[in-house]
Amino acid sequence: MEDYHKPDQQTVQALRNIANRLRINCIKATTAAGSGYPTSCCSVAEIMSVLFFNTMKYRAEDPKNINNDRFILSKGHSAPALYSMWTETGFLKESELLSLCQVESNLEGHPTPKQQFVDVVTGSLGQGLGVACGMAYTGKYFDKSSYHVFCLLGDGELSEGAVWEAMSFASYYQLDNLVAILDINRLGQTDPAPLQHHVEKYQKRFGWHAIIVDGHSVEELCKALSQARHQPTAIIAKTTKGKGIPAVEDKMGWHAKPLSKDMAEGVVKDLQARILNSSKRLYPTTPVEDAPPVSLRNVRMPSAPAYKQGEKISTRKAYGMALAKLGRYNERVVVLDGDTNNFTYSEIFKNEHPNRFVECYIAQQNMVSVATGCAARERNVVYASTLASFFTRAYDQLRMAAISESNINLCGSHCGLSIGEDGPSQMGLEDLAMFRAIPMATIFYPSDGVSIEKAVELAASTKGVCYIRTSHPENPIIYSSNEDFHVGQAKVVYQSAEDKVTVIGAGITLHEALAAAEMLKKERIFIRVIDPFTIKPLDSKTIIEHTRQTRGRILTVEDHYYEGMLGEAVCSAVVNEQGFTLQRLAVTHVPRSGKPSELLKIYGIDREAICQAVRKMLSGSANAK
C-alpha cells in the first residue's frame, strides 16, 4: 500500500456528493420514464463515483479514446447510473436523462453502443466479465498498454456459469489489468441472491485477489481500488439495494419498479439535503498515451490462393491455412479457439503466430465474449473457432455481440452428417438456422479451399457477426485461384443450354450435386448446379434468374436439418415467383453414427438421392415441399 494516497476530506465529500447526485438523477430519470431499476442504481452510487472520479483514467470528452481505461457495466439494468456518471463528466446534459427509454432517445433501458461511452451491449446477465477479459487480454498482450479494464457485476449474475468461465480465464492469463467490482446488494428480482450478504463466502470462491469492502464507504473503495495489482482483482462490495431511499432499502419487491412521482419528490428532497457544500471539483485523471495506433482497413491476403483444381483438401484445414496466411499480412489478426484447434485447424495459425493465438479452453460462451472484447474499439481482427455444434451453447453471447455491433468472425467446423462416426452430439445440424436468426449476420458456406480462403479474407472487412461453416471430408478444388468472390454473390458451377432443374448445394452437398450432374448427364438429363457461397445474404437474383431458365424447377440439398437453413432461405427468396416448384432434401431426424457416405445415403442427401429427386421432378410426381 506504499503508493496509496488517502483522499483528503474535501475529496471524500465531493465523491459522496457525486454519489447522491447519481441517486437523484436515477430516481428522476426512472420516474419520468415510468420504467427502470432505481434501487439497483442506488446500491452502486459510491462505487460509480469512486471509479469515475478517483480511479479510472480517461478523457471525458473522447470516450472511445484508445488510451482510456475501459468500463463494462455487466449489470446493465443499472444503466441510469452509467448515464448519470457521464452527466457528471459533462459529456451528457442533465436534461437528457429525463428522456430515458423514450423512443427518440439514445438513453435506452440497458446500455447500447448508440452512446460513445458504451463498448458493448449489456443486460443479458453474466456476459460483461467475459468481454472485459477480452479487452484486458488485448491491453496486456496485444497493445502492451497501461489502460485498465473495470467491470461492475451484480451478485445475482454470479450464478451464471459464464461468469466463472471468465474468472478462470482471467486467472489463468494473469490479467492484472482487470478489476471486477461485485455489487453484493443481497436482493435479486424475485428472491435473495444465493449467498445474500455472506461476503466472506464470495471471497473464498475466487482465484483472484479478492478484497471485501463496505460498498457505501468512499474511503474503503478508494483504498481498495488504489492497491497495486499483480493478478486480477475482485472488489467484493457489500451494499444495500435501494440505498438512500429509506422506504425501500433492503426490501424485496422493488426490483424494476420506479418510484411514484410523489415518492420520488420526497426522496430527492432528502438526498439534496445530504449534498454538502464542497469547494473541490473533481475531474477524471488523464490517461497515459501508450496504446499503439491500429488500422484495420484493407486487411487482405498477400497473394491469390495456391490450390490447383482437382487436388483435395478439407475446408476446415484450408481455413487454418487461410488464417495463418492472413496473419502474415496484418499483425492485428488474432485467433481464439476452445481446445479444438487440431479439429478446426486453427493450430496452423497457432504454430505460426503463437503470440496472437488465445486458447479459451472448453468454455465456448466465454470464448465468444472474449472475442467480442478483443474486437472492441477496432483493436483486432478476431476469428474464434470451435465445432459448429458447440456454438449453440453460446447463442446468447452471439445475439448480444450482434446487438453490440461487434465485428467478430466465427468458424464452426465438423458440420453436418459428414463428420461420420462421432455421431449426432457432435454434428452441427442446427447452426445455420441459429446464425440466420442473428440480426445483420453474414454466413459463409464455402465448398473448397479457394472459396474458404476468400471467405476468411472477406470476413475481415465485413461488418457485424460473420460465421464460416467448414466440413470434415476432403473434397476437390472447384475454383481457379483467380476466381472472384463477393458477399451475397452465388456461383453457377455447372450448366448447359439443356438444363431442366436448378440444384443448389453448399459444402459437401455441392460436391454431391456435381457428382449427380455427371451421373444424370449419362441419362441425357441435364441440371444446373449453383453454389450460394453465402447463405445470408443469399443471392436471390442469381437463383431466380437461373431457375427461370430451368422452367421454375429448384432442388435444394443441405447437410442440415430442414428447419432454418438453405431450403428455407431459397423458399423465402422465390416465394413471390409464379410457376416455381421447389423440392428440398435435408436431414429429417436425429441421425446416428456411421461412415459419412453411409449417412449421406441413409438420410437422403447424397448424389443418388439428388438423381432420384431430379427424376421425380421431371416426371411431375413431386410436389414442392
Secondary structure, DSSP 8 states (H G I E B T S, - for coil): -TT-----HHHHHHHHHHHHHHHHHHHHHHHHHT-S-HHHHHHTHHHHHHIIIII-B--TT-TT-TTS-EEEESSGGGHHHHHHHHHHTTSS-HHHHTTTT-TT-S--SS--TTSTT-SS---STT-HHHHHHHHHHIIIIIS-----EEEEEESGGGGSHHHHHHHHHHHHTT-TTEEEEEEE-SB-SSSB-TTTT-HHHHHHH-SSEEEEEETT-HHHHHHHHTS--SS-EEEEEE--TTTT-TTTTT-TT-TT----HHHHHHHHHHHHHH----S-----B-----------TT---SS-----TT-EEEHHHHHHHHHHHHHHH-TTEEEEESS-HHHHSTHHHHHH-GGGEEE--S-HHHHHHHHHHHHGGG--EEEEEEEGGGGGGGHHHHHHHHHTT--EEEEEESBSGGGGGG-GGG-BSSHHHHHHTSTT-EEE---SHHHHHHHHHHHHT--S-EEEE--SSEEE--S-TT----TT--EEEE--TT--EEEEE-THHHHHHHHHHHHHHTTT--EEEEE-SEEES--HHHHHHHHHHTTTEEEEEEEEESTTSHHHHHHHHHTT-TT-EEEEEEE-S------HHHHHHHTT-SHHHHHHHHHHHHHT-----
